[in-house]
């Protein structure tokens, strides 16, 4: 950068509690702290995560911006609480940019799920309020993409989606991949731990329970698999919100045995312990802009059986065994194939390990920093 700049980052999603967005925001800030000793940063946080973030670079100052995302206050009040006069530009890690933002800004678009799956099944709101809120979201998304100085797209797939729905120049959207947990020290370390197992009896899913995550189909497939694999278990890691309660109720109604809900896991060390308990990771999603969980599973030496939808094949390449997410028979057949073939599990583990090396949070931070220089 030619001169010192003052950069703002909307870090209200900071922390693992906010799943993928939280991890992305956290890794971005920590990465920038390591590589940028020149520019100054204002990190905007809420009361919930203000104490969680402890700056490790003297040029990073945290500021309280205690307004929840997706709220009317975010649109009408938040713009007046940001230090616009001090900032050269601001980076929003999600599409929810206040309409009254007139300073240059960068936005990260993770997916266009809002446009692809605008179904009332994905909400608890009444019909009228849902219609009003969806129209508002689409307006904000449109204004954000059109008015942004630069867009960060987390995959080629997401960039293609953006260009399909919005009239912008291709050069405005730059692809910067996300990553997963830190890579294992060596293949020898992973091989020693993971390839000694000769049986696979625990399936694992990590993520949200929104309808497009396709958990009900996975559960019905699992119920059929239990007829052959009596000791098989399905471990599910995720929050305890409305949609998880719905999934739990679905399991109860169908009288399914062997499904274990582990709740939300904030600590990365605890999450890695859960990965180590499992034998196969299953990712049935109907739509993903990137897809962090299967990469994390690969990092922990798990063979991955995954949907072929959205960006997933772009990210995982030959490191996963794919199925059609709307075809329950295909999903069951592919999971059964991996369960019954040790050689296939070994192959997937090795290919997954090689694939996960292509992604790095530090690389993501460096590329983002490079993008900042263009501002």
Secondary structure, DSSP 8 states (H G I E B T S, - for coil): --S--EEEEE-TT-SGGGHHHHHHHHHHHHHHHHH-SSSEEEEEE-TTTTTT----STTEEEEE----TTSHHHHHTGGGTS-TTT-SEEEESSS---TT--S-EEEEE---HHHH---GGG--S-HHHHHHHHHHHHHHHHHHHHH-SEEEESSHHHHHHHHHHS---GGGEEE-----S---S-HHHHHHHHTT-----EEEEES---GGG-HHHHHHHHHHHHHH-TT-EEEEE---SHHHHHHHHHHHHTT-SSEEEEE----HHHHHHHHHH-SEEEE--S--SS-HHHHHHHHTT-EEEEE--TTHHHHHGGGEEEE-TT-HHHHHHHHHHHHH-HHHHHHHHHHHHHHHTT--HHHHHHHHHHHHHT-
